[in-house]
Amino acid sequence: MKALSFILFILITLASCTGKYALKKEIILLEDQLSKDRNSSDSILEPLLFSYTNFIRKYPNDKLTPYYLYKIGSIYIRMQNWNEAAKHFEFVIDGFKNAEVYPESILLAAYAQETIRANNEERAALLYKKYQVEFPNGPGIERANFYFQPEDVKMRSRIADYQNQLYSKEGAIDRQTAHMLVRQYLSFIRKYKMNDFSPNYCFEGGKLASTIGESADALEFWLTILEEYPNYRLYPETMLLLAVEYESKMPLYSADDTENDNKKVKIPSKIDRFDLKKTDWNKEAEKIYKKFLELYPKHELAEQVKASLQQLGKSPNEVVMSFTKNLEAKSK
């Protein structure tokens, strides 16, 4: 009887090992596929998450479990699912203090907590403090210390990160990054209007917002310069950028009610002063052009502004005809 029990134990153990080996092999194959084929990464992530979860459920005390929890959290960060990311890193923190991924899990859990839409700053601060206490000389100590810097310093750092990510290797603008950078610029200038960086953030933010078709935000940036920073070194150029936005882009922006309902800024914005359907955008541009000539009659761009005033409101065909007549008149 004892021999039979022993044999049964051996068979169960072998079956368990075989099952674990098969799961590990499955995970390794998926991880390898993910590293080799970035184009199909989204289709691989779901089965990989399932395999990690299946292993953890079956073998909660295995030495690979904290590593797989960490991997799951990292995937959710990649997917910008901050709640799930934080939850899985917290599993590592709560149950696997001796795991190699424990210190980094503290930092990533804190990062996820501070990035969640309803920022859990209290939990983030506790986690960063935990890292400072437990790993004062750890490789992530600067990240932990950085959290306790003044908020404007942290916001400028985030802006710099987005600026560095803005262009692809081919030189094209990444639209998602551009949108996030515009939001960071707006958050900064609304919170720190008198900061020395704010005028430049307004100027750069206006150009970027205009480029990606977010004209309401472009107006927010440029009108802020005109109203708040009269001594800004690029004040004249800002006036012209605003006039061009009024003249050439706002009619398109205002054309579609449905589109603008989707774009509408949730907090009070300078776009709210305009009735998008009734505003004469050429008139608004004309005001800016005339104000420019009044303030800067000898500016190097004054002649260009005069020409813009003459062509304001004309169709491209009318502009060509006017240009042709001028040429003919000069040739006589």
C-alpha positions as CSV (number, residue, x, y, z in Angstrom):
1,M,0.0,0.0,0.0
2,K,2.8,2.4,0.9
3,A,4.5,1.5,-2.4
4,L,1.4,2.3,-4.3
5,S,1.0,5.7,-2.6
6,F,4.6,6.5,-3.3
7,I,4.2,5.6,-7.0
8,L,1.0,7.8,-7.1
9,F,2.9,10.7,-5.6
10,I,5.7,10.3,-8.2
11,L,3.1,10.3,-11.0
12,I,1.4,13.4,-9.7
13,T,4.7,15.2,-9.3
14,L,5.8,14.3,-12.8
15,A,2.5,15.5,-14.2
16,S,2.8,18.7,-12.4
17,C,6.4,19.3,-13.6
18,T,5.3,18.5,-17.2
19,G,2.5,21.0,-16.9
20,K,4.8,23.7,-15.6
21,Y,7.4,22.9,-18.2
22,A,4.8,23.2,-21.0
23,L,3.6,26.6,-19.6
24,K,7.1,27.9,-19.3
25,K,7.9,26.8,-22.9
26,E,4.7,28.5,-24.1
27,I,5.6,31.8,-22.4
28,I,9.2,31.7,-23.7
29,L,7.9,31.2,-27.3
30,L,5.4,34.1,-27.0
31,E,8.1,36.3,-25.5
32,D,10.5,35.4,-28.3
33,Q,7.8,36.1,-30.9
34,L,7.1,39.5,-29.2
35,S,10.7,40.5,-29.3
36,K,11.2,39.5,-33.0
37,D,7.9,40.9,-34.5
38,R,7.0,44.3,-33.2
39,N,4.4,44.8,-35.9
40,S,2.2,42.0,-34.5
41,S,2.9,42.9,-30.9
42,D,-0.7,43.8,-30.0
43,S,-1.9,40.4,-31.2
44,I,0.7,38.6,-29.0
45,L,0.1,40.6,-25.8
46,E,-3.3,39.1,-25.0
47,P,-2.2,35.4,-25.2
48,L,1.0,36.3,-23.4
49,L,-0.9,37.9,-20.5
50,F,-3.2,34.9,-20.4
51,S,-0.1,32.5,-20.2
52,Y,1.5,34.6,-17.4
53,T,-1.8,34.6,-15.4
54,N,-2.3,30.9,-15.9
55,F,1.1,30.1,-14.6
56,I,0.7,32.4,-11.6
57,R,-2.7,30.9,-10.7
58,K,-1.3,27.3,-10.9
59,Y,2.1,28.0,-9.3
60,P,1.7,31.0,-6.9
61,N,4.8,30.1,-4.9
62,D,7.1,29.4,-7.9
63,K,10.3,31.5,-8.1
64,L,9.1,32.7,-11.6
65,T,5.8,34.1,-10.2
66,P,7.1,37.5,-9.1
67,Y,8.9,37.9,-12.4
68,Y,5.7,37.1,-14.3
69,L,3.7,39.5,-12.2
70,Y,6.3,42.2,-12.9
71,K,6.1,41.3,-16.7
72,I,2.3,41.7,-16.5
73,G,2.6,45.1,-14.9
74,S,5.1,46.2,-17.5
75,I,2.7,45.2,-20.3
76,Y,-0.1,47.1,-18.7
77,I,2.1,50.2,-18.5
78,R,2.8,49.7,-22.2
79,M,-1.0,49.6,-22.8
80,Q,-1.4,52.6,-20.5
81,N,-3.7,50.6,-18.3
82,W,-2.4,52.2,-15.1
83,N,-4.8,50.6,-12.6
84,E,-3.9,47.1,-13.7
85,A,-0.2,47.9,-13.9
86,A,-0.2,49.3,-10.3
87,K,-2.2,46.3,-9.0
88,H,0.3,43.7,-10.4
89,F,3.4,45.6,-9.2
90,E,1.7,45.8,-5.7
91,F,1.3,42.0,-5.8
92,V,5.1,41.8,-6.1
93,I,5.6,44.3,-3.3
94,D,3.2,42.5,-0.9
95,G,4.3,39.0,-1.5
96,F,7.8,38.8,-2.9
97,K,10.2,41.1,-1.0
98,N,13.2,38.9,-1.8
99,A,12.5,38.8,-5.5
100,E,15.0,40.5,-7.9
101,V,12.2,42.6,-9.4
102,Y,11.0,43.9,-6.0
103,P,12.9,47.2,-6.0
104,E,11.9,48.1,-9.6
105,S,8.3,47.0,-8.8
106,I,8.1,49.7,-6.1
107,L,9.2,52.4,-8.5
108,L,6.8,51.3,-11.3
109,A,3.9,50.9,-8.9
110,A,4.6,54.5,-7.7
111,Y,4.8,55.7,-11.4
112,A,1.5,54.0,-12.2
113,Q,-0.2,55.5,-9.2
114,E,0.9,59.0,-10.0
115,T,-0.1,58.6,-13.7
116,I,-3.6,57.2,-13.1
117,R,-6.3,59.6,-14.3
118,A,-7.4,60.3,-10.7
119,N,-3.8,60.6,-9.4
120,N,-3.3,58.6,-6.2
121,E,-0.5,60.9,-5.1
122,E,-0.7,59.7,-1.5
123,R,0.0,56.1,-2.5
124,A,2.7,57.2,-5.0
125,A,4.5,59.3,-2.3
126,L,4.4,56.3,0.2
127,L,5.9,54.0,-2.4
128,Y,8.7,56.4,-3.4
129,K,9.4,57.0,0.3
130,K,9.5,53.2,0.7
131,Y,12.2,52.9,-2.0
132,Q,14.2,55.8,-0.4
133,V,14.2,54.0,2.9
134,E,14.9,50.5,1.7
135,F,17.3,51.3,-1.2
136,P,19.0,54.6,-0.4
137,N,21.8,53.7,-2.7
138,G,19.7,51.8,-5.3
139,P,19.9,52.5,-9.0
140,G,16.4,54.1,-8.9
141,I,17.1,56.5,-6.0
142,E,17.1,59.6,-8.3
143,R,13.7,58.6,-9.7
144,A,12.4,58.3,-6.1
145,N,14.0,61.6,-5.1
146,F,12.6,63.4,-8.2
147,Y,9.0,62.8,-7.1
148,F,9.5,65.1,-4.1
149,Q,10.8,68.0,-6.3
150,P,8.5,71.0,-6.8
151,E,5.7,70.3,-9.2
152,D,6.8,72.9,-11.8
153,V,10.2,71.1,-12.0
154,K,8.5,67.8,-12.6
155,M,6.2,69.2,-15.2
156,R,9.1,70.7,-17.1
157,S,10.8,67.3,-17.0
158,R,7.7,65.6,-18.5
159,I,7.5,68.3,-21.2
160,A,11.2,67.6,-22.0
161,D,10.5,63.9,-22.3
162,Y,7.6,64.4,-24.7
163,Q,9.7,66.9,-26.7
164,N,12.4,64.2,-27.1
165,Q,9.8,61.7,-28.3
166,L,8.0,64.0,-30.6
167,Y,9.7,63.1,-33.9
168,S,10.1,59.6,-35.3
169,K,13.4,58.4,-36.8
170,E,12.1,59.4,-40.2
171,G,11.5,63.0,-38.9
172,A,7.7,62.7,-38.9
173,I,5.6,64.1,-36.0
174,D,4.1,61.4,-33.8
175,R,0.6,62.7,-33.4
176,Q,-0.2,61.0,-30.1
177,T,2.9,62.4,-28.5
178,A,2.2,65.8,-30.1
179,H,-1.3,65.8,-28.5
180,M,0.1,64.8,-25.1
181,L,2.7,67.5,-25.4
182,V,0.1,70.1,-26.2
183,R,-1.8,69.0,-23.1
184,Q,1.3,69.3,-20.9
185,Y,2.0,72.8,-22.3
186,L,-1.5,73.9,-21.5
187,S,-1.4,72.4,-18.0
188,F,1.8,74.2,-17.3
189,I,0.9,77.7,-18.5
190,R,-2.5,77.5,-16.7
191,K,-0.9,76.6,-13.5
192,Y,2.3,78.6,-13.7
193,K,1.3,81.7,-15.8
194,M,4.2,83.8,-14.5
195,N,6.9,81.2,-14.8
196,D,9.8,82.2,-17.1
197,F,9.2,79.1,-19.2
198,S,5.5,79.9,-19.9
199,P,5.9,82.3,-22.8
200,N,8.1,79.9,-24.8
201,Y,5.7,77.0,-24.0
202,C,2.9,79.1,-25.3
203,F,4.7,79.8,-28.6
204,E,5.9,76.3,-29.1
205,G,2.5,74.9,-28.0
206,G,0.7,77.2,-30.5
207,K,2.8,76.0,-33.4
208,L,2.4,72.4,-32.5
209,A,-1.4,72.6,-31.9
210,S,-1.8,74.4,-35.2
211,T,0.2,71.7,-37.0
212,I,-1.9,68.9,-35.8
213,G,-5.2,70.7,-36.4
214,E,-6.0,71.6,-32.7
215,S,-6.9,75.2,-33.5
216,A,-8.7,75.9,-30.3
217,D,-5.6,75.1,-28.3
218,A,-3.5,77.1,-30.8
219,L,-5.7,80.2,-30.1
220,E,-5.4,79.5,-26.3
221,F,-1.6,79.7,-26.5
222,W,-1.2,82.7,-28.8
223,L,-4.0,84.8,-27.2
224,T,-2.3,84.1,-23.9
225,I,1.0,85.6,-25.2
226,L,-0.9,88.7,-26.6
227,E,-2.7,89.2,-23.3
228,E,-0.2,88.2,-20.7
229,Y,3.3,88.6,-22.1
230,P,3.5,92.0,-24.0
231,N,7.3,92.1,-23.7
232,Y,7.8,88.6,-25.1
233,R,10.6,88.6,-27.7
234,L,8.4,86.8,-30.3
235,Y,5.3,88.9,-29.7
236,P,5.2,90.3,-33.3
237,E,5.6,86.8,-34.8
238,T,2.9,85.5,-32.4
239,M,0.5,88.2,-33.8
240,L,1.1,87.0,-37.3
241,L,0.7,83.3,-36.4
242,L,-2.6,84.1,-34.8
243,A,-3.8,86.1,-37.8
244,V,-3.0,83.2,-40.1
245,E,-4.8,80.8,-37.8
246,Y,-7.9,83.0,-38.0
247,E,-7.7,83.5,-41.7
248,S,-6.8,80.0,-43.0
249,K,-7.6,77.4,-40.3
250,M,-10.4,78.6,-38.1
251,P,-13.0,78.5,-40.9
252,L,-12.2,74.8,-41.3
253,Y,-12.2,74.2,-37.6
254,S,-15.6,75.9,-37.2
255,A,-17.2,74.1,-40.2
256,D,-18.3,70.8,-38.6
257,D,-20.5,71.0,-35.5
258,T,-20.1,67.3,-34.7
259,E,-16.3,67.5,-34.9
260,N,-16.1,70.6,-32.7
261,D,-18.4,68.9,-30.1
262,N,-15.7,66.2,-29.8
263,K,-12.9,68.7,-29.6
264,K,-14.5,71.0,-27.1
265,V,-12.2,71.9,-24.2
266,K,-13.8,70.8,-20.9
267,I,-12.3,73.7,-18.9
268,P,-12.8,77.4,-19.6
269,S,-10.8,78.3,-22.7
270,K,-10.2,81.4,-24.8
271,I,-12.0,79.7,-27.7
272,D,-15.2,80.2,-25.7
273,R,-15.3,83.9,-26.4
274,F,-16.0,83.1,-30.1
275,D,-19.3,81.9,-31.6
276,L,-17.7,79.4,-34.0
277,K,-20.5,79.5,-36.5
278,K,-21.1,83.3,-36.6
279,T,-17.5,84.7,-36.2
280,D,-16.1,86.4,-39.3
281,W,-12.6,85.0,-39.2
282,N,-11.3,87.3,-41.9
283,K,-12.4,90.3,-39.8
284,E,-10.5,88.8,-36.8
285,A,-7.4,88.4,-38.9
286,E,-7.8,91.9,-40.3
287,K,-7.8,93.3,-36.7
288,I,-4.5,91.6,-36.0
289,Y,-2.8,92.6,-39.2
290,K,-3.8,96.3,-38.7
291,K,-2.7,96.2,-35.0
292,F,0.7,94.7,-36.2
293,L,1.3,97.6,-38.6
294,E,0.3,100.1,-35.9
295,L,2.7,98.6,-33.4
296,Y,5.5,97.6,-35.8
297,P,5.4,99.8,-38.9
298,K,9.1,99.2,-39.6
299,H,9.2,95.5,-38.8
300,E,10.9,93.3,-41.4
301,L,7.6,91.6,-42.0
302,A,5.5,94.8,-42.3
303,E,5.5,94.6,-46.2
304,Q,4.3,91.0,-46.0
305,V,1.5,92.0,-43.6
306,K,0.4,94.7,-46.0
307,A,0.3,92.2,-48.8
308,S,-1.7,89.8,-46.6
309,L,-4.2,92.6,-45.9
310,Q,-4.7,93.2,-49.6
311,Q,-5.4,89.6,-50.3
312,L,-7.5,88.9,-47.2
313,G,-10.7,87.1,-48.0
314,K,-9.9,86.6,-51.7
315,S,-10.1,83.2,-53.3
316,P,-6.8,81.6,-54.6
317,N,-8.0,82.4,-58.2
318,E,-8.5,86.1,-57.3
319,V,-5.1,86.2,-55.7
320,V,-3.5,84.9,-58.9
321,M,-5.4,87.3,-61.1
322,S,-4.4,90.3,-58.8
323,F,-0.8,89.1,-59.0
324,T,-0.9,88.9,-62.8
325,K,-2.4,92.4,-63.1
326,N,0.3,93.8,-60.9
327,L,3.0,92.1,-63.1
328,E,1.4,93.5,-66.3
329,A,1.2,97.0,-64.8
330,K,4.9,96.9,-63.9
331,S,5.9,95.6,-67.3
332,K,4.3,98.6,-69.2
